[in-house]
Amino acid sequence: NEETFEPAQSICICGKEQLLKLANGILDYYKKE
C-alpha cells in the first residue's frame, strides 16, 4: 500500500523541519540585533 509509511521517517522529517525553523528564527534574531 503506497499510503503506508515509516512513522520514524515522518518524525525525522518533522524534526528536520523544526530544526530549520529554529535556525531561521535564530538567524532572524541576530539580523535584528
Backbone hydrogen bonds in HBPLUS format (Angstrom, degrees):
<---DONOR---> <-ACCEPTOR-->    atom                        ^
c    i                          cat <-CA-CA->   ^        H-A-AA   ^      H-
h    n   atom  resd res      DA  || num        DHA   H-A  angle D-A-AA Bond
n    s   type  num  typ     dist DA aas  dist angle  dist       angle   num
A0004-THR N   A0001-ASN O   3.29 MM   3  5.84 155.0  2.36 111.3 117.5     1
A0009-GLN N   A0006-GLU O   2.99 MM   3  5.18 122.3  2.34 100.4 115.1     2
A0010-SER N   A0006-GLU O   3.16 MM   4  6.58 156.6  2.22 153.8 159.6     3
A0011-ILE N   A0007-PRO O   2.92 MM   4  6.18 156.5  1.97 153.0 159.9     4
A0012-CYS N   A0008-ALA O   2.90 MM   4  6.11 151.7  1.99 143.5 151.3     5
A0013-ILE N   A0009-GLN O   2.93 MM   4  6.24 157.7  1.98 149.8 155.5     6
A0014-CYS N   A0010-SER O   2.89 MM   4  6.12 161.8  1.92 148.6 153.7     7
A0015-GLY N   A0011-ILE O   2.83 MM   4  6.01 154.0  1.89 145.6 153.4     8
A0016-LYS N   A0012-CYS O   2.94 MM   4  6.25 151.7  2.02 146.8 154.1     9
A0017-GLU N   A0013-ILE O   2.97 MM   4  6.30 157.1  2.03 150.4 156.6    10
A0018-GLN N   A0014-CYS O   2.88 MM   4  6.14 156.0  1.94 150.6 157.3    11
A0019-LEU N   A0015-GLY O   2.91 MM   4  6.17 156.1  1.97 147.4 153.8    12
A0020-LEU N   A0016-LYS O   2.90 MM   4  6.16 154.1  1.97 147.9 155.1    13
A0021-LYS N   A0017-GLU O   2.93 MM   4  6.18 159.1  1.97 149.0 154.6    14
A0022-LEU N   A0018-GLN O   2.89 MM   4  6.11 158.6  1.94 148.4 154.6    15
A0023-ALA N   A0019-LEU O   2.81 MM   4  6.01 161.3  1.85 149.5 154.7    16
A0024-ASN N   A0020-LEU O   2.87 MM   4  6.05 161.3  1.90 150.0 155.2    17
A0025-GLY N   A0021-LYS O   2.90 MM   4  6.08 152.6  1.97 145.2 153.1    18
A0026-ILE N   A0022-LEU O   2.93 MM   4  6.22 154.1  2.00 149.4 156.1    19
A0027-LEU N   A0023-ALA O   2.92 MM   4  6.19 161.7  1.95 151.2 156.2    20
A0028-ASP N   A0024-ASN O   2.90 MM   4  6.10 161.5  1.94 149.1 154.1    21
A0029-TYR N   A0025-GLY O   2.93 MM   4  6.10 150.0  2.02 141.4 150.1    22
A0030-TYR N   A0026-ILE O   2.98 MM   4  6.31 159.1  2.02 153.6 157.8    23
A0031-LYS N   A0027-LEU O   2.92 MM   4  6.14 146.0  2.04 145.9 156.2    24
A0032-LYS N   A0028-ASP O   3.03 MM   4  6.26 144.1  2.16 143.9 152.3    25
A0033-GLU N   A0029-TYR O   3.27 MM   4  6.58 136.7  2.47 137.9 148.8    26
